[in-house]
């Protein structure tokens, strides 16, 4: 009998789980695929788990409290707003996410929004396909190297945006109260002292923060009114970070010039959402993180964290560091990637 039981919640028996098995090959464990159809089934599936690889949205307190001796819950995705973090901590379970699994993809999407909004590509495309050749309708177009890029949230994705956009020679302003000043200096960006300062000084506001109690509706009427009338708002993280009603009004009444949205408050969003009817809004179906690479890398990263935990190590990217006070001390793990 294997020493550990690793449960993959959201995988069916036909899934070979080759990436998970590759990362866990040196761990004495059995890997079990479970596809629960209800919270009750999920509770039963994880009861005897030593580690959970979570694909589906069964990260509730009830499911977490059903575990008997689980050490780690590893989420495949970058975001983990659907997991009860407090319940994990209280239960002594380390929570990790797919750290870095789609940083390149999401940062590319953010930059694509910046470029498309700057060059008014959707308007140009729509006019051309309608048989309308009207260059003047696209003017004015401001040079990017005379504009300011504002980044809210300076984790792996925010830093990737700053690194890539440096080639456009834009001034880059960043707001993240949890990052030390030397990090901003190291990346060649300026630090905003407040969110409203960043809003008032930026031509493009790119948001990449985790969704939690602090960031819910982080962007509302106050922030949109603080932005320039020529500025554009770009959200590639989670829809509830912005107040959709306030954003709709800001666009309808001209408080801001446009928006690039990969995410919405309710997903899938209503096809009649007024944001989808606006010429100055570019929308995508929460696809910023998608690529052939991120699809398998998310599996490898999650399984890598589980392997570290079962070796008795402290995994990289633990999202509830407070749990350290509830479990025996562990040496830090090193990434195999």
C-alpha positions, 0 to 999 in steps of 0.5 A, spaced: 500 500 500 502 506 498 504 511 503 500 517 501 493 518 497 493 524 492 486 525 490 485 529 483 478 533 484 475 534 477 479 528 473 475 522 470 478 515 470 480 516 462 485 522 464 492 519 464 494 524 468 501 524 465 504 530 468 502 529 475 505 522 475 511 525 472 512 530 478 510 525 483 514 519 480 519 519 486 513 519 491 510 513 494 503 515 493 497 513 489 494 518 485 486 517 484 482 521 479 475 523 482 469 527 478 464 529 484 457 532 481 456 535 488 459 538 494 457 531 498 461 527 493 467 532 493 467 531 501 467 524 500 472 524 495 477 528 499 476 525 506 482 520 506 486 524 502 493 526 504 494 531 498 488 534 493 489 537 486 483 541 485 481 542 478 473 544 480 470 549 484 469 545 490 474 549 495 468 550 500 469 550 507 465 544 508 469 540 503 476 542 506 473 540 513 471 533 511 479 532 510 482 527 515 489 528 514 490 532 508 497 536 508 496 540 501 491 543 497 494 545 490 489 549 485 491 548 478 489 555 476 493 562 478 486 565 481 484 561 488 478 566 490 473 560 490 477 556 495 476 558 503 483 560 505 481 561 512 478 553 512 485 551 509 489 555 515 484 552 520 485 545 518 493 546 517 492 545 510 497 549 505 494 552 499 498 553 493 496 555 486 499 555 479 504 560 480 507 563 474 503 557 469 500 563 465 504 569 466 506 570 459 499 569 456 496 573 461 501 579 460 501 578 453 493 579 453 494 585 457 499 588 452 494 586 446 489 590 449 493 596 450 496 596 443 489 594 440 486 600 444 491 605 442 491 603 435 483 603 435 484 596 431 477 594 432 474 600 430 478 600 424 476 593 422 469 594 423 469 600 418 473 596 413 469 590 413 463 595 412 466 598 406 468 604 409 475 607 408 475 612 413 482 614 416 480 620 419 475 617 424 481 613 427 484 620 429 487 622 434 492 616 436 497 618 441 504 615 440 505 610 446 512 613 448 508 619 450 503 616 454 503 612 461 502 605 463 499 604 470 499 597 473 495 595 479 498 589 482 506 587 481 506 580 482 509 575 476 504 578 471 504 585 473 512 584 472 511 581 466 507 586 463 512 592 465 518 588 462 515 587 455 512 594 455 519 597 456 520 596 449 515 601 447 518 606 452 512 608 456 513 611 462 510 605 467 507 607 474 505 601 479 501 601 485 502 595 489 502 596 497 505 589 498 511 590 494 518 593 497 520 600 494 527 596 491 523 592 487 520 597 483 527 600 482 529 594 480 524 593 474 525 600 472 518 603 474 515 608 478 511 607 484 504 610 485 503 612 493 495 611 492 491 607 487 487 614 485 494 617 484 495 611 479 488 612 476 489 620 475 496 619 472 495 613 467 493 613 460 492 605 460 490 602 467 492 594 467 489 591 473 492 584 475 491 583 482 488 577 486 480 577 488 479 577 495 475 582 500 480 587 499 480 587 492 472 586 491 470 592 487 477 595 488 475 600 481 468 603 482 466 610 481 471 614 485 477 610 481 473 611 474 472 618 475 479 619 477 482 617 471 483 621 464 477 622 459 482 619 454 484 613 459 483 606 458 481 601 463 484 593 462 482 588 467 485 581 466 484 578 473 477 577 476 471 581 474 469 583 481 475 587 482 471 592 478 464 594 479 461 593 472 455 598 473 460 603 475 464 601 469 458 601 464 456 608 466 464 611 466 464 609 458 457 611 457 458 618 460 465 619 457 469 619 464 474 614 460 475 612 453 475 605 453 476 598 456 479 591 454 476 586 458 478 579 459 473 578 465 466 580 467 462 580 474 458 574 472 461 569 467 459 567 462 456 574 462 449 576 459 449 576 451 445 583 452 451 586 457 451 593 455 459 593 455 458 588 449 455 593 445 460 598 445 465 600 440 470 602 445 470 596 449 474 590 447 472 583 450 474 576 451 471 570 454 476 569 460 481 566 455 487 570 457 491 565 460 490 560 455 495 556 451 497 549 449 503 551 454 499 553 460 494 547 459 500 542 461 504 547 465 498 548 470 498 541 472 506 540 473 506 546 477 500 544 482 503 537 482 510 540 483 507 543 490 504 537 492 511 533 491 514 538 495 509 538 501 509 530 501 517 530 502 516 534 508 518 541 505 515 548 504 512 549 497 514 555 493 508 559 493 504 558 499 498 562 499 496 562 506 503 563 510 499 563 516 498 556 516 506 555 518 504 556 525 499 550 525 504 545 522 511 542 524 517 547 521 519 545 514 525 546 509 523 551 503 522 547 497 526 548 490 523 548 484 524 543 479 522 547 473 
